[in-house]
Amino acid sequence: MPTRLIIVGGFLGAGKTTLLLNAAQRLIARGYRVGLITNDQGEDLVDTALGKQASIPVTEVAGGCFCCRFPDLLAGLQRLHEVADPEIILAEPVGSCTDLIATVLRPLLHFHGDHYQLAPLTVVLDSTRNLTTFPPNVHYLHQQQVAEAELILLNKTDLLTPDQGAAQMATLQADHPHARLLVMSAHNGDGIEPWLEIVLGQASRNPAALLIDYERYAEAEAALGWLNAKGLVRADVPFSTHDWTTNLINTLAQSFANAAAPIAHIKTLVTTAQGKLKASITQTDAPITWDLQTDDVPSDRLQFILNVRVNAAPALLEQIVVQTIAVIKPDPGSRYYFEHFECFSPLPPKPSYRLI
């Protein structure tokens, strides 16, 4: 029997991972065998670590979007089949990717339609996102992501007034009359069940591919600095890991604000022997969102995974992150080590296939 493949796109920080982890747990509770496939331009993802921590079978496609790493996507899907034999696979493309109909869904249908039942393409839209400080090409990328959606999930509506939510829904419906719209809060779970009923029961209608200006698309991705890091912090005296994590996010946010470098997404997963913390921020002046918090038991060491996406040159991004990790040391005698560190701007997208 074909595996149902549910692909969920959307801009950086829209809430895709929160949605998919929540959805996976609900599906597992219903008795389904579920797998998760994550995707990034680099390695060491918070998302992948969270999936493994939640005991969800997960594999990662790194080094480019699904569209540019299509053979790797197929290999990742095969790995999931080997380890979990999933009935349902949830897939999350890179948050800077668009043109998914032509470069991912259609190739899957054309070459592997006997193996996969594709759900309607879902795009998560952050109802609080403000892109006015980003370059115009980033706006263009964001618009194209929403334009190709079969299902638009207006997320974080719990942060809006009813009038604000209604106004956004009316605008979206007028701008995208062929898409189905749902409101949700991935963080608290509102709206996830109605979405699941659709993606479990309906198939993608294989809509027309977009006309994409790949030069603008490439310039939009190139405007974003991309950093993935994994490291350790050790101290002689136990310290508050909650305070360290808060200080990490706030110091980064302030440093990027001082550098006039708008934030697309910053997220970190902090692990100690006593527990785990997952914190994120999706705009320069936004509060920290805590997706995972355990009791703040002081510890003398922690491990962190840090993913940062900002509108900044890689050299500036690297400088700010390294300086921040040094500045927020718990005490003057504490030490920090990077086990993995990569910082870059994505290369121009070159899809393996583009079927229109």
C-alpha positions in Angstrom: 0.0 0.0 0.0 1.4 3.4 -0.9 2.8 5.6 1.9 0.9 8.9 2.5 3.4 11.7 2.2 2.5 15.0 3.8 4.7 17.9 2.7 4.6 21.1 4.7 6.4 24.2 3.5 6.5 27.8 4.6 9.0 30.6 5.5 11.6 30.3 8.2 10.1 30.5 11.7 6.5 29.9 10.5 6.0 27.0 12.9 6.4 24.0 10.6 8.5 21.9 13.0 6.2 22.6 15.9 3.2 21.6 13.8 4.8 18.4 12.5 6.1 17.2 15.8 2.6 17.8 17.4 0.9 16.1 14.4 3.3 13.1 14.6 2.5 12.5 18.2 -1.2 12.7 17.5 -0.9 10.2 14.7 1.2 7.8 16.7 -1.4 8.0 19.5 -4.0 7.0 16.8 -1.9 3.9 16.1 -0.2 5.0 12.9 3.4 4.2 12.0 4.9 7.7 11.4 8.2 9.0 10.0 9.6 12.5 9.8 12.1 13.8 7.2 13.8 17.2 7.9 15.7 19.3 5.5 18.3 22.1 5.6 21.0 23.8 3.7 23.5 22.6 6.4 23.9 20.0 9.1 23.1 19.7 12.8 19.4 20.7 13.0 17.5 21.5 16.1 14.5 20.0 14.3 16.1 16.6 13.7 17.3 16.4 17.3 13.8 17.2 18.6 12.3 14.5 16.5 14.7 11.9 17.8 14.1 13.1 21.3 10.4 12.5 20.9 11.1 9.0 19.7 9.9 9.7 16.2 11.8 7.9 13.4 13.5 10.8 11.6 16.0 11.3 8.8 17.6 14.5 7.6 18.4 15.7 4.1 21.2 18.2 4.4 23.2 20.4 1.9 20.2 21.9 0.0 16.5 21.8 -0.4 14.5 18.7 -1.4 14.3 20.1 -4.9 18.1 20.4 -5.3 18.8 17.1 -3.4 16.0 15.0 -4.9 18.1 11.8 -4.9 18.9 12.4 -1.2 15.2 12.9 -0.5 14.5 9.5 -2.1 17.3 8.0 -0.1 15.9 9.6 3.1 12.5 8.2 2.4 14.0 4.8 1.8 15.9 5.0 5.2 12.6 5.7 6.9 11.0 2.7 5.3 13.9 0.4 6.4 13.8 1.5 10.0 10.1 2.2 10.6 8.0 1.0 7.7 5.9 4.2 8.1 2.3 4.5 6.9 2.6 8.3 7.0 5.7 10.4 6.4 5.8 14.1 7.3 8.3 16.1 5.3 9.5 19.7 6.0 11.4 21.5 3.2 13.9 24.2 3.9 12.2 27.5 5.0 13.8 29.4 2.1 12.4 27.0 -0.6 9.6 27.5 -3.0 8.5 26.0 -6.4 7.7 22.7 -4.6 4.9 21.7 -7.0 7.2 21.6 -10.0 10.4 20.4 -8.3 9.2 18.0 -5.6 5.6 17.0 -5.8 5.4 16.4 -9.6 8.6 14.4 -9.8 7.4 12.3 -6.9 4.1 11.7 -8.6 5.7 11.1 -12.0 8.5 8.8 -11.0 7.2 7.3 -7.7 3.4 7.6 -7.8 3.0 3.9 -7.1 4.9 4.3 -3.8 3.5 7.5 -2.4 0.1 9.2 -2.0 0.7 12.9 -1.8 -1.5 15.0 0.4 -2.4 18.5 -0.6 0.7 20.8 -0.4 0.4 22.7 2.9 2.1 26.0 3.5 2.3 27.4 7.1 2.1 31.2 7.3 3.1 33.1 10.4 0.3 35.6 11.1 2.8 37.8 13.1 5.6 37.9 10.5 6.8 41.4 9.4 9.1 41.4 6.4 9.3 45.1 5.9 13.0 45.2 7.0 14.0 42.5 4.6 15.1 43.0 0.9 12.3 43.0 -1.7 13.4 39.6 -3.1 12.8 38.0 0.3 9.2 39.4 0.1 9.0 37.8 -3.4 10.2 34.4 -2.1 7.6 34.6 0.7 4.8 35.4 -1.7 5.7 32.6 -4.0 5.6 30.1 -1.1 2.1 31.1 -0.2 0.9 31.3 -3.8 1.5 27.6 -4.6 -0.2 26.3 -1.5 -3.2 24.0 -1.7 -3.7 24.5 2.0 -2.7 27.6 3.8 -2.4 27.3 7.6 -2.5 30.8 9.2 -0.4 30.0 12.3 0.1 31.8 15.6 -3.4 33.2 15.6 -3.5 32.9 19.3 -1.3 36.0 19.3 -3.8 38.1 17.3 -7.1 39.7 18.3 -10.2 38.2 16.6 -10.5 41.2 14.4 -6.9 40.9 13.3 -7.3 37.2 12.5 -10.5 37.8 10.5 -8.8 40.6 8.5 -5.9 38.4 7.6 -8.1 35.5 6.6 -10.2 37.8 4.4 -7.1 39.2 2.7 -5.6 35.7 2.1 -8.9 34.3 0.7 -9.1 37.2 -1.7 -5.5 36.9 -2.8 -5.5 33.0 -3.0 -9.1 32.0 -3.9 -8.0 28.5 -5.0 -6.4 27.6 -1.7 -8.2 26.2 1.4 -7.5 28.3 4.5 -7.4 27.2 8.1 -6.4 29.0 11.3 -4.3 27.3 13.9 -1.8 27.6 16.7 0.8 24.9 16.3 2.2 25.9 19.8 -1.0 25.1 21.7 -2.5 22.6 19.2 -5.5 24.5 18.1 -6.5 23.7 14.5 -4.2 20.7 14.1 -7.0 18.1 14.1 -9.0 19.7 11.2 -5.8 20.0 9.2 -5.0 16.3 9.8 -8.4 15.2 8.6 -7.8 16.9 5.3 -4.2 15.7 4.7 -5.1 12.2 5.7 -8.2 12.0 3.6 -7.5 14.0 0.4 -4.9 13.9 -2.3 -2.9 16.7 -3.9 -4.8 17.9 -7.0 -1.5 18.4 -8.8 -2.1 22.1 -9.4 -0.3 24.2 -12.0 3.3 25.1 -11.3 4.2 28.6 -10.6 6.1 30.9 -13.0 9.2 31.5 -10.8 11.9 34.1 -11.4 14.8 32.0 -10.4 17.2 35.0 -10.4 15.1 36.7 -7.8 14.7 33.4 -5.9 18.5 33.0 -5.8 19.0 36.5 -4.6 16.5 36.1 -1.9 18.3 33.0 -0.5 21.7 34.7 -0.9 20.5 37.6 1.3 20.1 35.2 4.2 23.1 34.2 6.4 22.9 30.6 7.6 24.6 29.3 10.7 24.4 25.8 12.3 26.6 25.1 15.3 26.9 22.5 18.0 28.9 22.9 21.1 29.6 22.4 24.8 29.8 24.8 27.8 31.5 23.7 31.0 31.9 25.6 34.2 33.4 24.9 37.6 30.3 26.0 39.5 26.7 24.9 38.5 24.7 27.6 36.7 21.2 28.1 35.5 20.8 26.7 32.0 17.5 28.6 31.6 19.3 31.9 32.3 22.1 30.9 29.9 19.6 30.1 27.1 17.7 33.3 27.7 20.9 35.3 27.6 22.0 33.5 24.4 18.8 34.4 22.5 18.5 37.9 23.8 22.1 38.8 23.3 22.0 37.5 19.7 18.8 39.4 19.0 20.2 42.7 20.4 23.5 42.2 18.5 21.6 41.6 15.2 19.4 44.6 15.9 22.5 46.8 16.4 23.9 45.5 13.1 20.6 46.2 11.3 20.4 42.5 10.4 16.7 41.4 10.5 16.1 38.0 12.1 14.3 35.3 10.2 14.7 32.6 12.8 17.0 31.7 15.7 16.4 28.5 17.6 18.5 26.5 20.1 18.2 23.1 21.8 20.1 23.0 25.1 20.7 19.6 26.8 22.0 18.8 30.3 22.0 15.6 32.4 18.9 17.0 34.2 16.8 18.1 31.2 16.3 19.9 27.9 15.3 23.4 26.8 14.2 24.5 23.3 13.9 28.2 22.7 13.4 30.3 19.6 12.7 33.8 18.2 11.4 34.7 14.8 11.7 38.5 14.7 14.0 41.1 16.1 11.7 42.5 18.7 9.7 39.3 19.4 9.6 37.6 22.8 11.3 34.2 23.2 9.1 31.2 22.5 9.7 28.2 24.7 8.7 24.9 23.1 10.4 22.7 25.6 11.3 23.5 29.3 12.2 21.2 32.1 12.9 22.2 35.7 15.8 24.6 35.9 18.2 22.4 37.9 21.7 24.1 38.0 24.3 22.2 35.9 28.0 22.6 35.4 27.8 21.6 31.7 25.5 21.8 28.8 25.4 20.9 25.1 23.7 23.2 22.6 22.6 23.1 19.0 22.1 26.5 17.5 20.5 27.3 14.2 20.5 31.0 13.1 19.0 32.5 9.9 19.3 36.3 9.5 19.6 38.9 6.8 23.4 39.3 7.2 26.6 38.4 5.5 28.1 35.1 6.8 31.2 36.8 8.1 29.1 39.2 10.3 26.9 36.3 11.4 29.8 34.2 12.4 31.4 37.1 14.3 28.3 37.9 16.3 27.6 34.3 17.2 31.2 33.5 18.3 31.3 36.8 20.3 28.0 36.0 22.0 29.0 32.5 23.1 32.1 34.0 24.6 30.3 36.9 26.3 27.6 34.8 28.0 30.0 32.4 29.7 28.5 31.5 33.1 31.6 32.6 34.9 35.1 33.9 33.8 36.6 30.4 34.3 34.1 28.5 32.2 35.0 27.0 28.8 33.1 26.5 25.6 33.9 24.3 22.6 32.4 24.1 19.2 32.0 20.5 17.9 30.5 21.7 14.6 30.3 25.1 13.1 29.2 26.2 9.6 28.2 29.6 8.3 27.3 30.5 4.7 24.7 31.9 2.4 22.8 29.3 0.3 23.9 28.7 -3.3 21.5 29.4 -6.2 18.8 26.7 -6.4 19.3 24.2 -9.1 16.5 21.6 -9.0 17.2 18.0 -10.0 13.8 18.1 -11.9 11.3 20.8 -12.8 8.2 19.3 -14.3 5.6 22.0 -15.4 
